[in-house]
Amino acid sequence: MADYKPEMEDVEIKVDPKQTPVRIDKFLLDKLADVSRTRIQNAIKEGAVLVDNKQVKSNYKINPGEVISFSIPRRHDKNDRAQAEDIPLDIIYEDEDVMIINKPAGLVMHPGVGNWTGTLVNGLMHYLGDTDIPVKEGEFYDRPGLVHRIDKDTSGLIVVAKSNLAMDSLSQQFFDHTIKRKYKALIWGALDEATGTVDNYIGRNPANRLVNMVFPEENLGKRAITHWKVLEDLYYVSLVECQLETGRTHQIRVHMKHLGHPLFSDAKYDGDQIRKGTVFTKYKQFVQNCFKIMPRQALHAYALGFEHPRTGKEIYFEQELPADFAECMEKWRNYVSYRKELI
């Protein structure tokens, strides 16, 4: 199947000489009645919005006489959805309102830049056929059934809404932070305490907009809260449980790096290099072998619980570690056990 790319439209707006200073995202939202705030802000974040041919941020205040120019995907109608593709789905549970899917690492959630096909949404369109799936507006495509997402290279549980009742209920539960989401993460080193909470603000790194970072001030990011506890201390690495209260992009990955313990094998957040251990060649070879076994961040969404939209009853699901994560853990356990025997 040929890669799909959305039709683009070029927009150029000259700011009125009498215009008072206002944030550019608000200005564009007022000017472009048929374009959502999400699409505008995403375009700005991606550097697609220029003011006098220079990139700006969402909080940039425009000045009289400036020229704003950008290209943005042309808004699609309700019938313009992702193409159905026969992609295997590991369905843990399904009823008339919801589906629980165990997403493998490597599967992108929905179409977007660089991944127009081969996503979870494409698979859902094939599996559900002509079912009238509720949609959530997205940047390029509407997102049938999706009320949340996990990173491409994170594995684990996702809930899909099959009815409007479920979409409304689950969206509200996520907004109210009542959804129970627990992850297992393998991090470098050992934390000082058995449990803890990270509560700060996360936003895009101005030096590298592909990653996020912690900011000390609210106006530079969005509040992010992660509760963690140590499940297994292996000295060189630790298995921790992270429970999300908020759901910011890369939240666990950013918070663990902020604590000085990036996720094992996380290339974006400096976890793909040795952060604790000896300088001996055999140890380096052992770690490199572990990286080969698990060439992605060691993060798995293992538990998901929420109030069922129709029955009102609490339902809860858990999913064991996938094969690559489990094998990596076993390698570390054996290594640590062997080292203890030598002491």
ChimeraX attribute file (.defattr): number of C-alpha atoms within 10 A of each C-alpha:
attribute: neighborCount
match mode: 1-to-1
recipient: residues
	/A:1	7
	/A:2	6
	/A:3	9
	/A:4	15
	/A:5	15
	/A:6	15
	/A:7	12
	/A:8	12
	/A:9	11
	/A:10	10
	/A:11	12
	/A:12	13
	/A:13	14
	/A:14	13
	/A:15	17
	/A:16	12
	/A:17	10
	/A:18	9
	/A:19	12
	/A:20	11
	/A:21	12
	/A:22	13
	/A:23	14
	/A:24	23
	/A:25	24
	/A:26	16
	/A:27	15
	/A:28	17
	/A:29	17
	/A:30	12
	/A:31	11
	/A:32	13
	/A:33	9
	/A:34	9
	/A:35	16
	/A:36	15
	/A:37	17
	/A:38	14
	/A:39	19
	/A:40	22
	/A:41	21
	/A:42	17
	/A:43	20
	/A:44	20
	/A:45	17
	/A:46	12
	/A:47	15
	/A:48	17
	/A:49	27
	/A:50	18
	/A:51	20
	/A:52	13
	/A:53	12
	/A:54	11
	/A:55	16
	/A:56	18
	/A:57	17
	/A:58	16
	/A:59	14
	/A:60	14
	/A:61	15
	/A:62	20
	/A:63	18
	/A:64	13
	/A:65	14
	/A:66	15
	/A:67	16
	/A:68	20
	/A:69	19
	/A:70	19
	/A:71	15
	/A:72	21
	/A:73	17
	/A:74	13
	/A:75	19
	/A:76	13
	/A:77	9
	/A:78	9
	/A:79	6
	/A:80	10
	/A:81	18
	/A:82	24
	/A:83	18
	/A:84	18
	/A:85	18
	/A:86	12
	/A:87	17
	/A:88	11
	/A:89	14
	/A:90	12
	/A:91	13
	/A:92	15
	/A:93	12
	/A:94	13
	/A:95	8
	/A:96	10
	/A:97	17
	/A:98	21
	/A:99	17
	/A:100	19
	/A:101	18
	/A:102	23
	/A:103	24
	/A:104	17
	/A:105	20
	/A:106	13
	/A:107	18
	/A:108	23
	/A:109	22
	/A:110	25
	/A:111	25
	/A:112	17
	/A:113	11
	/A:114	9
	/A:115	15
	/A:116	20
	/A:117	22
	/A:118	21
	/A:119	22
	/A:120	23
	/A:121	26
	/A:122	24
	/A:123	22
	/A:124	23
	/A:125	21
	/A:126	17
	/A:127	16
	/A:128	12
	/A:129	11
	/A:130	8
	/A:131	10
	/A:132	12
	/A:133	20
	/A:134	20
	/A:135	20
	/A:136	15
	/A:137	13
	/A:138	17
	/A:139	20
	/A:140	22
	/A:141	23
	/A:142	22
	/A:143	23
	/A:144	25
	/A:145	25
	/A:146	26
	/A:147	21
	/A:148	15
	/A:149	16
	/A:150	20
	/A:151	17
	/A:152	16
	/A:153	19
	/A:154	23
	/A:155	26
	/A:156	27
	/A:157	27
	/A:158	23
	/A:159	22
	/A:160	24
	/A:161	25
	/A:162	23
	/A:163	19
	/A:164	16
	/A:165	14
	/A:166	21
	/A:167	24
	/A:168	14
	/A:169	20
	/A:170	25
	/A:171	17
	/A:172	14
	/A:173	16
	/A:174	17
	/A:175	12
	/A:176	11
	/A:177	14
	/A:178	15
	/A:179	20
	/A:180	17
	/A:181	23
	/A:182	23
	/A:183	21
	/A:184	24
	/A:185	28
	/A:186	26
	/A:187	28
	/A:188	27
	/A:189	21
	/A:190	20
	/A:191	20
	/A:192	8
	/A:193	9
	/A:194	13
	/A:195	14
	/A:196	14
	/A:197	14
	/A:198	15
	/A:199	15
	/A:200	17
	/A:201	21
	/A:202	25
	/A:203	22
	/A:204	18
	/A:205	14
	/A:206	11
	/A:207	8
	/A:208	9
	/A:209	13
	/A:210	11
	/A:211	16
	/A:212	23
	/A:213	21
	/A:214	22
	/A:215	17
	/A:216	10
	/A:217	12
	/A:218	12
	/A:219	11
	/A:220	14
	/A:221	19
	/A:222	17
	/A:223	18
	/A:224	22
	/A:225	21
	/A:226	21
	/A:227	16
	/A:228	23
	/A:229	17
	/A:230	20
	/A:231	15
	/A:232	15
	/A:233	17
	/A:234	17
	/A:235	14
	/A:236	17
	/A:237	25
	/A:238	23
	/A:239	23
	/A:240	22
	/A:241	23
	/A:242	24
	/A:243	20
	/A:244	21
	/A:245	19
	/A:246	20
	/A:247	19
	/A:248	18
	/A:249	17
	/A:250	17
	/A:251	20
	/A:252	25
	/A:253	26
	/A:254	24
	/A:255	25
	/A:256	21
	/A:257	19
	/A:258	14
	/A:259	10
	/A:260	15
	/A:261	24
	/A:262	30
	/A:263	30
	/A:264	32
	/A:265	27
	/A:266	22
	/A:267	14
	/A:268	17
	/A:269	22
	/A:270	16
	/A:271	22
	/A:272	20
	/A:273	17
	/A:274	17
	/A:275	17
	/A:276	13
	/A:277	14
	/A:278	11
	/A:279	9
	/A:280	8
	/A:281	9
	/A:282	10
	/A:283	14
	/A:284	15
	/A:285	11
	/A:286	14
	/A:287	21
	/A:288	17
	/A:289	14
	/A:290	20
	/A:291	20
	/A:292	13
	/A:293	17
	/A:294	20
	/A:295	18
	/A:296	24
	/A:297	27
	/A:298	27
	/A:299	29
	/A:300	28
	/A:301	25
	/A:302	22
	/A:303	19
	/A:304	20
	/A:305	16
	/A:306	20
	/A:307	17
	/A:308	16
	/A:309	20
	/A:310	12
	/A:311	8
	/A:312	10
	/A:313	10
	/A:314	10
	/A:315	11
	/A:316	14
	/A:317	15
	/A:318	16
	/A:319	15
	/A:320	14
	/A:321	17
	/A:322	15
	/A:323	11
	/A:324	16
	/A:325	24
	/A:326	13
	/A:327	15
	/A:328	20
	/A:329	21
	/A:330	11
	/A:331	17
	/A:332	19
	/A:333	16
	/A:334	11
	/A:335	15
	/A:336	15
	/A:337	12
	/A:338	11
	/A:339	10
	/A:340	9
	/A:341	7
	/A:342	6
	/A:343	5
